Amino acid sequence: MKRVSGEHSPDFFMIEHVPVLLDEVIEYLNLKENKVIVDCTIGEGGHAEKILGNLGPSGILLGIDQDQDALVAAERRLAPFGKRVDLIWGNFTNLAKILREEGIGKVDGILFDLGVSSLQLSRRERGFSFLKEGPLDMRMDKTLRLKASDLINHLSYEELQNMISKLGEERWAKRIARAIAREREKTPVTTTAQLARIVERAIPHWGRIPRYRKQALVRGRHPATRTFLALRIKVNRELENLKEVLPQAVNSLKKGGRICIISYHSLEDRIVKNSFQEFARQGRLKILTKKPVTPTIEEIKVNPRSRSAKLRVGERI
């Protein structure tokens, strides 16, 4: 696995990163001195920093991320912990292999904070946000070949509709797919702003009103939210990767070790819920959260991006 490398300007490190459900994660990981914890989606290191602060002088954290930019930010943030931090550039689907190569046996805790990071959303050149003009990219790992623009411009109308409907759970998928197909006949759709305008025009105004109280506390969801979500999931194979890593993660835990997973949409949460239930039936995992833990109203006000987060926790038997 490749290590962190690269140089970045000082403003690269000025992105505000607020870890979601931080206190709840720390509590459920049951942190004690000298434990070994794996953060499979270390991002900018917000959760990792707090975890390391609760592991005593000899506790170790292994951080994995497929986004090298995020790892550079995490390396800077976690520098005070020195050799107690080991950062690896790689996909968490290689978790078992990474642990073997690092000489690590069973671990005491594993964290997954799924979804897109603040750093990815904030940098227009990454193409994750409809609020910033940029190329339609959306690759978490910039070495991947497939970009969001490839899907938008080359999938058939039926494939677009199916992707937006199933992965984005978008009720207006037909209208959006039809609008995209119509617009790309005139000119290729290559930027986030282009796509956001197409989607916004395709959805009727009355269909954009927030339905739930927690959503209403912050501004209503942008009409393009679900379409962008579907593209990101498809480009990065997020659901397939999650299904692949969960058995590895449970197998990597010591008896009594805990796994914490924060998801941000129902497709991810359903995979985690069903997998945990299957592991429990097999006698491998005790489910500690009968219902997912969600952010408080106060946290959502401070960090609106946390509004859809759900935390599920299991303990190795």
C-alpha positions in Angstrom: 0.0 0.0 0.0 1.2 3.5 -0.8 2.2 6.0 1.8 1.2 9.7 2.0 3.0 12.0 -0.2 2.6 15.4 -2.0 2.9 19.1 -1.4 0.0 21.5 -0.9 -0.4 25.2 -0.4 -1.2 26.5 3.1 -4.8 27.3 2.2 -5.3 23.6 1.5 -5.3 23.0 5.3 -7.8 25.7 6.2 -10.9 23.7 5.4 -13.1 23.5 8.4 -13.7 19.8 9.3 -16.4 18.9 11.9 -16.5 15.2 12.7 -20.0 13.8 12.9 -21.3 12.1 16.1 -17.9 12.4 17.6 -18.9 11.9 21.3 -21.0 8.9 20.4 -18.3 7.3 18.4 -15.7 7.8 21.3 -18.2 6.3 23.8 -19.1 3.2 21.7 -15.5 2.4 20.7 -15.0 1.9 24.5 -11.5 3.3 24.2 -8.8 2.4 26.7 -5.1 2.7 26.9 -2.8 0.8 24.5 -5.6 -0.4 22.2 -5.2 -0.6 18.4 -7.9 1.1 16.4 -8.4 1.2 12.6 -10.1 4.3 11.0 -11.0 3.0 7.5 -12.1 6.4 6.3 -9.8 8.7 8.1 -10.5 11.7 5.9 -9.0 14.8 7.5 -8.5 13.1 10.8 -11.3 14.6 13.0 -12.4 11.3 14.6 -8.8 10.0 14.7 -7.5 12.9 16.6 -10.1 12.4 19.4 -9.5 8.6 19.4 -5.7 9.0 19.7 -6.3 11.4 22.6 -8.1 8.5 24.5 -5.7 5.7 23.7 -2.9 6.6 26.2 0.8 6.9 25.4 1.1 3.5 23.6 -2.3 3.2 21.7 -2.0 3.0 18.0 -4.3 4.1 15.1 -4.1 2.9 11.6 -5.7 5.3 9.2 -6.8 4.3 5.7 -8.2 6.5 2.9 -8.4 6.2 -0.9 -8.2 10.0 -1.2 -4.6 11.1 -1.0 -5.5 14.8 -0.5 -7.4 13.8 2.7 -4.4 11.8 3.9 -2.1 14.8 3.5 -4.5 16.9 5.7 -4.8 14.0 8.2 -1.0 13.7 8.4 -0.7 17.4 9.3 -3.5 17.3 11.8 -2.2 14.1 13.5 1.5 15.0 13.5 1.7 15.6 17.3 1.0 11.9 17.8 4.1 10.9 15.9 4.7 7.1 15.3 1.4 6.2 17.0 -0.3 7.0 13.7 0.2 4.9 10.6 -1.5 6.4 7.4 -2.1 4.2 4.4 -3.3 5.3 1.0 -5.6 2.5 -0.3 -9.2 1.3 -0.6 -10.7 -0.2 2.6 -11.8 -3.2 0.6 -8.2 -4.3 1.1 -8.5 -4.1 4.9 -7.4 -7.7 5.6 -4.4 -7.3 3.2 -3.4 -4.0 4.8 -3.4 -5.4 8.3 -1.3 -8.3 7.2 1.2 -6.1 5.5 1.4 -3.8 8.5 2.0 -6.8 10.8 -1.2 -6.2 12.7 -3.3 -9.1 14.0 -6.7 -8.6 15.5 -7.7 -5.1 16.5 -9.7 -3.5 19.2 -11.9 -1.2 17.2 -12.8 -0.2 13.6 -14.5 3.0 12.4 -16.1 3.7 9.1 -17.4 7.3 8.4 -18.9 6.8 5.0 -19.8 9.4 2.5 -18.1 12.5 1.1 -15.7 14.7 3.2 -15.7 18.4 3.8 -12.4 18.6 1.9 -13.8 16.9 -1.1 -16.9 19.1 -1.1 -14.9 22.3 -0.7 -12.5 21.9 -3.6 -14.2 22.7 -6.9 -11.7 20.8 -9.0 -12.9 17.5 -7.3 -16.4 18.0 -8.8 -18.4 16.7 -5.8 -20.5 19.9 -5.1 -23.2 21.4 -7.1 -22.6 24.7 -5.2 -19.1 25.2 -6.8 -18.4 25.3 -10.5 -16.0 22.5 -11.4 -15.4 19.5 -13.6 -17.8 16.6 -13.2 -15.3 14.3 -11.6 -16.4 12.9 -8.2 -13.5 10.3 -8.0 -12.5 9.8 -4.3 -9.4 8.0 -5.7 -8.1 10.3 -8.4 -6.3 7.3 -10.1 -9.7 5.8 -11.1 -10.5 6.0 -14.8 -14.2 6.5 -14.7 -15.5 10.0 -13.9 -19.0 11.3 -13.4 -18.9 13.1 -16.8 -18.4 9.7 -18.4 -21.6 8.4 -17.0 -23.6 11.5 -17.7 -22.6 11.7 -21.3 -22.4 8.0 -22.3 -25.1 6.1 -20.3 -28.3 5.5 -22.2 -31.5 7.3 -21.1 -32.7 4.1 -19.4 -29.4 3.5 -17.6 -29.4 7.1 -16.4 -32.9 6.8 -15.1 -32.2 3.5 -13.4 -29.0 4.9 -11.7 -30.7 8.1 -10.5 -33.8 6.3 -9.3 -32.1 3.4 -7.5 -28.9 5.0 -6.2 -30.2 8.5 -5.6 -33.7 7.3 -4.6 -34.9 10.3 -6.7 -38.7 10.4 -7.4 -38.1 12.6 -10.4 -35.5 10.3 -12.1 -37.4 10.0 -15.4 -37.7 13.8 -15.8 -34.1 14.3 -14.9 -32.7 11.6 -17.1 -34.9 12.9 -20.0 -33.6 16.4 -19.4 -29.9 15.3 -19.3 -30.3 13.2 -22.5 -31.9 16.2 -24.3 -29.2 18.7 -23.2 -26.2 16.5 -24.0 -27.4 16.2 -27.6 -26.7 19.9 -27.9 -23.4 19.9 -26.0 -21.5 17.6 -23.6 -22.4 18.0 -19.9 -19.0 18.4 -18.3 -19.3 20.7 -15.3 -21.1 20.6 -11.9 -23.0 23.8 -12.6 -24.3 22.5 -16.0 -25.7 19.4 -14.4 -27.1 21.3 -11.4 -29.0 23.7 -13.7 -30.4 20.8 -15.8 -31.7 19.0 -12.7 -33.1 22.1 -11.1 -35.1 22.9 -14.3 -36.3 19.3 -14.5 -37.9 19.2 -11.0 -41.1 21.1 -10.3 -40.7 23.8 -7.7 -43.3 22.2 -5.3 -41.2 19.0 -5.3 -38.3 20.8 -3.6 -39.9 21.5 -0.2 -38.1 19.7 2.8 -40.4 16.9 4.2 -38.8 16.4 7.6 -38.3 18.6 10.6 -34.5 18.0 10.8 -34.2 19.0 7.2 -36.3 22.1 7.7 -33.9 23.3 10.4 -31.4 24.0 7.7 -32.0 25.2 4.2 -33.9 22.8 1.9 -32.0 20.2 0.0 -30.8 21.4 -3.4 -32.8 19.8 -6.2 -29.6 18.2 -7.6 -28.6 16.5 -4.3 -29.9 13.0 -5.1 -28.6 13.0 -8.7 -25.2 14.0 -7.5 -25.4 11.3 -4.8 -26.2 8.7 -7.4 -23.3 9.7 -9.6 -20.9 9.6 -6.7 -22.0 6.2 -5.5 -21.7 4.8 -9.0 -18.3 6.3 -9.8 -16.7 5.1 -6.5 -18.6 1.7 -6.3 -19.5 2.7 -2.7 -22.2 0.1 -2.1 -20.2 -2.8 -3.6 -17.1 -1.7 -1.5 -19.1 -1.6 1.7 -20.5 -5.1 1.2 -17.1 -6.4 0.4 -15.4 -4.9 3.5 -17.9 -5.7 6.3 -17.0 -9.4 6.6 -13.3 -8.5 6.6 -13.9 -5.9 9.3 -15.7 -8.3 11.6 -13.1 -11.0 11.1 -10.4 -8.5 12.0 -11.8 -7.7 15.5 -10.7 -9.2 18.7 -13.3 -10.7 21.0 -15.0 -7.7 22.6 -13.7 -5.4 19.8 -16.2 -3.0 18.4 -17.1 -1.7 14.9 -18.8 1.7 14.4 -20.3 2.7 11.1 -21.7 6.1 10.2 -23.8 6.1 7.1 -25.5 9.0 5.3 -28.2 7.5 3.2 -30.7 4.7 3.4 -28.9 2.3 0.9 -25.7 2.3 3.0 -27.6 2.0 6.3 -29.7 -0.9 4.9 -26.5 -2.8 4.0 -25.0 -2.2 7.4 -28.2 -3.1 9.2 -28.7 -6.3 7.2 -25.1 -7.3 7.5 -25.0 -6.8 11.3 -28.2 -8.9 11.6 -26.6 -11.7 9.6 -23.4 -11.6 11.6 -25.5 -11.7 14.8 -27.4 -14.8 13.5 -24.0 -16.4 12.8 -23.0 -15.8 16.4 -20.1 -13.5 15.4 -21.5 -10.1 16.5 -23.6 -8.5 19.2 -25.5 -5.5 18.0 -25.2 -2.7 20.5 -27.6 -0.2 18.7 -31.1 -1.6 18.3 -31.9 1.6 16.4 -29.3 3.8 14.7 -27.9 6.7 16.7 -28.6 10.0 15.0 -27.3 13.5 15.6 -29.1 15.8 18.1 -30.9 18.9 16.9 -28.1 20.9 18.4 -25.4 19.1 16.4 -27.4 19.5 13.2 -27.7 23.3 13.8 -23.9 23.5 14.2 -23.1 21.0 11.4 -25.9 20.8 8.9 -24.1 18.0 6.9 -24.7 15.7 9.9 -28.4 15.7 9.5 -28.7 12.4 7.7 -26.0 10.5 9.7 -26.8 7.2 11.3 -24.4 5.3 13.6 -24.7 1.5 14.1 -22.4 -0.4 16.4 -21.5 -4.0 16.9 -19.3 -6.0 19.3 -17.3 -9.1 18.3 -18.4 -12.2 20.2 
